[in-house]
Amino acid sequence: MASSVPGILPLPDSRWNLSTYWGRVRHCAEISDPSMLFTSDADLKRARDIIGSYRNGELKQTTPEFWHAKRQLDSTVHPDTGETVLLPFRMSCCVLSNLVVTAGMLTPNMSTMGTVFWQWANQSVNVAVNSANANKSHPMSMSQLATNYTAAVTASCGVAIGLNKVVPKLKSLKPHTRLILGRLVPFAAVVSAGVVNVFLMRGNEIKRGISVYDQEGQELGKSKRAAWIAVGETALSRVINATPIMVIPPLLLVRLQRGMLRGKSFGWQTAANFGIIAATSFTVLPFALAVFPQKQAIHSSKLEPELRGDRSEHKLVYFNRGM
């Protein structure tokens, strides 16, 4: 991110108003724009020079060139290390990296081995992305990473296999209803694994609390109540992010298979599946990512007693929700 460039002046968070949903949508659309994958080393060097000029007071105001440079760095560079994130694991590659895996998980009438393979592949991509973009100031140990990875794979495979066995036995439901439920099994598996992973990865935050800050950015202390909100919203955001991508394509494909794709070859149906997933992902990703703001506000009266201060001093304090 641009914040990795040293300087004495703070950087603006975004050109858009992040306190509004539409502002966050526009910001997320910029960060996840796949055109940023064409950013070269020379582009990054120039971007660092521009951001450095601003942070050291040489560039007096933001310009279109400044915002483009910040966008390149935010979508390509790790904020802690300043190193370039490996291409498949950048936010700008999110849709492309997940396209094949998502299509695999949503393939109709898969065998048990196929279900296990694609759920394993999905969690492998997730752990690689999380590891590449993790906060390096408090790195996760290999044992913690292995535990989270194993739990996520177990949860996703267990839910997928279990539901695949249960749905066909629901004889009281109409065949079309059972078909729809069967197509939504991957969604249930991905959501379950995502929620499990969030609470495992961020369990220490709930136990120890996270930092809360006043309006001037001064740390007031650690709050477990703020941590519960942060982790809970992050878990919910995983559900929201997965819902359109894992629900819309399979339902739309069912409809197409009863219409214009009826009798078409496996190749045509696979191509349609890829196209629907790609179009849905590129369209809805910024809207899903923007539901919760990164910087959250909470009234100090809702915090622990030691963080509240006098009743007359109750005011808004802030914390970083995390990803």
KELOVEX-343696 format. One line per field, with one value per residue (C-alpha): residue number from 0; residue in one letter; x, y, z. Coordinates in Angstrom, 1 decimal, padded with zeros to 4 digits, always signed. Each point is the difference from the previous one (the first is absolute). Layout:
<recs>
i = NUM;...
aa = A;...
u = X;...
v = Y;...
w = Z;...
</recs>
This chain:
<recs>
i = 0;1;2;3;4;5;6;7;8;9;10;11;12;13;14;15;16;17;18;19;20;21;22;23;24;25;26;27;28;29;30;31;32;33;34;35;36;37;38;39;40;41;42;43;44;45;46;47;48;49;50;51;52;53;54;55;56;57;58;59;60;61;62;63;64;65;66;67;68;69;70;71;72;73;74;75;76;77;78;79;80;81;82;83;84;85;86;87;88;89;90;91;92;93;94;95;96;97;98;99;100;101;102;103;104;105;106;107;108;109;110;111;112;113;114;115;116;117;118;119;120;121;122;123;124;125;126;127;128;129;130;131;132;133;134;135;136;137;138;139;140;141;142;143;144;145;146;147;148;149;150;151;152;153;154;155;156;157;158;159;160;161;162;163;164;165;166;167;168;169;170;171;172;173;174;175;176;177;178;179;180;181;182;183;184;185;186;187;188;189;190;191;192;193;194;195;196;197;198;199;200;201;202;203;204;205;206;207;208;209;210;211;212;213;214;215;216;217;218;219;220;221;222;223;224;225;226;227;228;229;230;231;232;233;234;235;236;237;238;239;240;241;242;243;244;245;246;247;248;249;250;251;252;253;254;255;256;257;258;259;260;261;262;263;264;265;266;267;268;269;270;271;272;273;274;275;276;277;278;279;280;281;282;283;284;285;286;287;288;289;290;291;292;293;294;295;296;297;298;299;300;301;302;303;304;305;306;307;308;309;310;311;312;313;314;315;316;317;318;319;320;321;322
aa = M;A;S;S;V;P;G;I;L;P;L;P;D;S;R;W;N;L;S;T;Y;W;G;R;V;R;H;C;A;E;I;S;D;P;S;M;L;F;T;S;D;A;D;L;K;R;A;R;D;I;I;G;S;Y;R;N;G;E;L;K;Q;T;T;P;E;F;W;H;A;K;R;Q;L;D;S;T;V;H;P;D;T;G;E;T;V;L;L;P;F;R;M;S;C;C;V;L;S;N;L;V;V;T;A;G;M;L;T;P;N;M;S;T;M;G;T;V;F;W;Q;W;A;N;Q;S;V;N;V;A;V;N;S;A;N;A;N;K;S;H;P;M;S;M;S;Q;L;A;T;N;Y;T;A;A;V;T;A;S;C;G;V;A;I;G;L;N;K;V;V;P;K;L;K;S;L;K;P;H;T;R;L;I;L;G;R;L;V;P;F;A;A;V;V;S;A;G;V;V;N;V;F;L;M;R;G;N;E;I;K;R;G;I;S;V;Y;D;Q;E;G;Q;E;L;G;K;S;K;R;A;A;W;I;A;V;G;E;T;A;L;S;R;V;I;N;A;T;P;I;M;V;I;P;P;L;L;L;V;R;L;Q;R;G;M;L;R;G;K;S;F;G;W;Q;T;A;A;N;F;G;I;I;A;A;T;S;F;T;V;L;P;F;A;L;A;V;F;P;Q;K;Q;A;I;H;S;S;K;L;E;P;E;L;R;G;D;R;S;E;H;K;L;V;Y;F;N;R;G;M
u = +000.0;+001.0;+000.2;+003.3;+001.7;+001.8;-000.7;-001.0;-003.5;-003.0;-001.6;-003.8;-001.7;-001.8;-001.2;-003.5;-002.0;+000.4;-002.6;-002.7;-000.8;+000.3;+003.3;+001.3;-001.4;+002.0;+003.1;-000.3;-000.6;+003.3;+002.0;-001.5;+000.4;+001.9;+001.6;+002.3;+001.6;+001.9;+001.9;+003.7;+003.0;+000.7;-003.6;+000.4;+003.3;-001.7;-003.0;+002.2;+001.8;-003.4;-001.3;+003.4;-000.2;-003.4;+001.0;+003.0;-001.9;+001.5;-003.3;-002.4;-003.3;-001.6;-000.1;-001.4;+003.6;+000.2;-003.2;+001.1;+003.3;-001.7;-002.4;+002.9;+001.8;-003.2;-000.9;+003.6;+002.2;-000.2;-000.6;+002.4;+002.9;-000.2;+000.6;-002.0;-002.6;+000.2;-002.3;-002.6;-000.6;-000.6;-003.5;+000.1;+000.3;-002.7;-002.6;+002.4;+001.7;-003.3;-001.7;+001.1;-000.4;-003.5;-001.0;+001.3;-002.0;-003.2;+000.3;-003.3;-000.2;+003.5;+001.4;+001.0;+003.7;-000.7;-001.7;+002.9;+002.5;-001.6;-000.8;+003.6;+001.2;-002.2;+001.4;+003.5;-000.5;-001.5;+002.9;+002.5;-001.8;-000.4;+003.7;+001.2;-002.0;+000.2;+001.1;+003.7;+000.4;-001.6;+000.7;-001.9;+002.0;+000.2;-001.9;-002.9;+000.0;-000.2;-002.8;-002.1;+000.6;-000.9;-003.1;-001.2;+000.5;-001.7;-003.0;-000.5;+000.4;-002.1;-002.9;+000.2;+000.1;-002.6;-002.5;+000.6;-001.1;-002.9;-001.6;-000.9;-001.7;-002.5;-002.7;-002.8;+001.4;-000.6;+002.8;+000.6;+000.4;+002.4;+002.0;+000.2;+001.1;+002.6;+001.5;+000.2;+002.0;+003.4;-001.2;-000.8;+003.4;+001.9;-001.9;+000.5;+003.7;+000.3;-001.6;+002.0;+003.2;-000.7;-000.6;+003.0;+002.4;-001.2;-000.7;+002.9;-001.7;-003.1;+002.0;+002.3;-002.0;+000.9;+001.2;-002.5;+000.9;-001.3;-000.7;+003.6;+001.3;+001.3;-000.4;-002.4;+000.6;-001.1;-003.7;-001.4;-003.5;+001.4;+001.8;-003.3;-001.5;+003.0;+000.3;-003.8;-000.3;+002.9;-001.6;-003.3;+001.9;+001.3;-003.6;-001.0;+003.0;-000.7;-003.8;-000.3;+002.9;-001.1;-003.7;-000.8;+002.0;-001.4;-003.5;+000.4;+001.6;-002.9;-002.4;+002.2;+000.2;-003.7;+000.0;+002.6;+002.7;-002.4;+001.6;+003.3;+003.3;+002.1;+002.4;-002.7;-001.4;+003.5;+000.7;-003.4;+000.9;+003.3;-001.5;-002.8;+002.4;+002.5;-002.7;-001.6;+003.3;+001.3;-003.4;-000.8;+003.4;+000.4;-003.6;+000.6;+003.4;-001.4;-002.8;+002.1;+002.4;+003.6;+000.2;-002.9;-001.4;-001.6;-001.3;+002.3;-003.0;-000.1;+003.6;+001.4;-000.4;+003.7;-000.2;-003.1;+001.3;-002.5;-003.6;+000.4;+003.0;-001.8;+000.8;+000.7;+003.2;+001.4;+001.5;+001.3;-002.4;+002.6;-000.6
v = +000.0;+003.7;+000.1;-002.0;+003.0;+002.0;+003.7;+002.5;+000.9;-002.4;-001.3;+000.4;-003.4;+000.3;+002.5;-001.1;+000.6;-003.3;+000.9;-000.6;-003.4;+001.3;+001.6;-003.4;-001.7;+002.3;-000.5;-003.8;+000.0;+001.9;-002.4;-003.1;+001.3;-002.8;+002.6;+000.7;-003.4;+001.7;+002.2;-000.5;+000.5;+003.3;+001.1;-000.9;+002.0;+003.1;-000.5;-000.1;+003.2;+001.8;-001.2;+000.8;+003.5;+000.5;-001.5;+002.2;+003.2;+000.5;-000.7;+002.4;-001.4;-003.2;-000.3;-002.6;-001.3;-000.3;-002.0;-002.3;-000.6;-000.7;-002.4;-001.9;-000.4;-000.8;-002.9;-001.3;+000.6;-001.4;+002.9;-001.4;-001.2;+002.2;-003.1;-000.9;-002.6;-003.1;+000.6;-002.8;+001.2;+003.7;+001.5;+001.0;-003.7;-001.1;-000.9;-001.6;-002.1;-001.3;-000.5;-003.6;-001.1;+001.5;-001.5;-003.4;+000.2;+001.0;-002.9;-001.9;-003.7;-000.3;-003.2;+000.0;+000.1;+003.0;+001.8;-000.6;+001.1;+003.3;+000.9;-000.8;+002.1;+002.9;+000.0;-000.3;+003.2;+001.7;-000.8;+001.1;+003.4;+000.5;-000.9;+002.3;+003.0;-000.7;+002.6;-000.6;+001.8;-003.0;-003.0;-003.2;-003.0;-003.0;-002.1;+002.6;+000.2;-003.8;-000.2;+002.6;-001.6;-003.5;+001.4;+001.9;-003.0;-002.3;+002.3;+000.6;-003.6;-001.3;+002.4;-000.6;-003.8;-000.1;+002.2;-001.9;-003.2;+001.6;+002.1;-003.0;-001.7;+002.9;-001.9;+002.3;+002.9;+000.4;-001.2;+003.6;+001.2;-002.8;+001.0;+003.6;-001.1;-002.2;+002.8;+002.1;-002.5;+001.6;+003.3;-001.5;-001.7;+003.1;+002.2;-002.5;-000.3;+003.8;+000.7;-002.8;+001.4;+003.6;-000.9;-002.3;+002.5;+002.9;-001.9;+001.9;+003.3;-001.1;-001.3;+003.0;+002.8;+002.4;+003.6;+002.8;+003.6;+003.5;+002.4;+001.1;-003.5;-000.4;-003.6;-000.2;-003.6;-003.6;-000.9;-003.5;+001.4;+001.8;-003.3;-001.9;+002.6;+000.0;-003.8;-000.5;+002.5;-001.6;-003.4;+001.5;+001.7;-003.5;-001.1;+003.2;-000.3;-003.7;+000.3;+001.7;-002.0;-003.4;+000.5;+002.0;-002.1;-003.4;+001.2;+001.8;-003.1;-002.1;+002.4;+000.0;-003.8;-000.1;+002.5;+001.0;-002.5;-002.9;-002.8;+001.9;-001.8;-000.1;+002.5;+002.6;-000.4;+000.3;+003.2;+001.4;-000.9;+001.8;+003.1;+000.3;-000.4;+002.6;+002.5;-000.3;+000.2;+003.1;+001.7;-000.7;-000.3;+003.8;+000.1;-002.9;+001.2;+003.5;-001.1;+000.6;+002.9;-000.9;+002.8;-000.5;+002.5;-001.1;+002.1;-000.1;-000.9;-003.4;-000.9;-001.5;+002.2;+000.8;+001.5;+002.0;+002.9;+002.4;+000.0;+003.6;-001.1;-002.8;+000.4;-001.9;-002.1;-002.0;-003.4;-001.8;-002.9;-001.9;-002.3
w = +000.0;-000.4;+003.8;-000.2;-001.6;+002.8;+000.6;+002.7;-001.3;+000.2;-003.2;-000.7;+000.3;-003.4;-002.5;+000.9;+003.2;+001.9;+002.5;-002.7;-001.5;-003.6;+000.8;+001.3;-003.1;-002.3;+002.1;+000.0;-003.8;-000.5;+002.3;-001.6;-003.6;-002.0;-002.2;+003.0;-000.8;-002.9;+002.5;-000.8;+002.3;-001.8;+000.7;+003.7;+000.2;-001.5;+002.3;+003.1;-001.2;-000.3;+003.3;+001.7;-001.4;+001.6;+003.3;+000.2;-000.9;-003.5;-001.7;+001.6;-001.0;-001.4;-003.8;-002.4;-000.3;+003.8;+000.2;-002.8;+001.8;+003.3;-001.7;-001.6;+003.4;+002.0;-002.4;-000.4;+003.1;+003.5;+002.5;+002.7;-002.1;-003.0;-002.2;-003.1;+000.8;-002.2;-002.9;+000.5;+003.6;-000.6;+000.5;-003.7;-000.9;+002.4;-002.6;-002.5;+002.8;+001.2;-003.4;-000.7;+003.6;+000.2;-003.3;+001.3;+003.2;-001.9;-002.5;+000.1;+001.0;+001.3;+001.6;+003.7;-001.0;-002.3;+002.8;+002.4;-002.6;-000.8;+003.6;+000.8;-002.9;+001.1;+003.5;-001.3;-002.1;+003.0;+002.3;-002.6;-000.5;+003.8;+000.6;-002.8;+001.3;+003.8;+002.5;+000.3;+003.3;+001.7;-002.3;+000.5;+001.0;-002.3;+002.5;+000.2;-003.8;-000.3;+002.6;-001.8;-003.3;+001.2;+001.8;-003.1;-002.3;+002.5;+000.4;-003.8;-001.0;+002.9;-000.8;-003.7;+000.2;+002.8;-001.9;-003.3;+001.8;+001.8;-002.8;-002.3;+002.9;+000.4;-001.8;+001.3;-002.1;-003.7;-002.4;-001.1;+003.6;+000.7;-003.1;+001.2;+003.5;-001.5;-002.0;+003.1;+002.0;-001.0;+001.4;+003.4;+000.1;-000.9;+002.4;+002.9;-000.7;-000.2;+003.3;+001.7;-001.4;+001.1;+003.6;+000.1;-001.6;+002.2;+003.3;+001.7;-000.7;+001.8;+002.9;+000.3;-001.6;-002.8;+000.1;+000.0;-000.8;+000.5;-002.8;-000.1;-000.4;+003.6;+001.3;+003.0;+000.9;-001.0;-000.3;-000.1;-000.8;-003.1;-000.9;+000.0;-002.3;-002.3;-000.2;-000.3;-002.8;-001.8;+000.2;-001.3;-002.8;-001.1;-000.3;-001.9;-002.4;-000.7;-000.4;-003.5;-001.5;+001.3;-000.3;-003.2;-002.5;+001.0;+000.0;-003.3;-001.5;+001.1;-001.8;-003.2;+000.0;-000.1;-002.9;-002.5;+001.3;-000.1;-002.0;-000.4;+000.4;+003.2;-001.6;-000.6;+003.5;+001.5;-002.0;+001.1;+003.6;-000.2;-001.7;+002.6;+003.0;-001.5;-000.8;+003.4;+001.9;-001.8;+000.4;+003.6;+001.7;+000.8;+001.3;+002.3;+001.3;+000.8;+002.4;+003.1;+000.3;+000.9;+002.6;+002.4;+002.6;+003.3;+002.9;+003.0;+002.2;-001.6;+000.9;+003.2;+003.1;+000.1;-003.5;+000.4;+002.0;+001.7;-001.2;-001.2;-002.1;-001.9;-003.7;-003.2;-000.1;-002.9;-000.8;-003.0;-001.0;-001.9;-003.0
</recs>
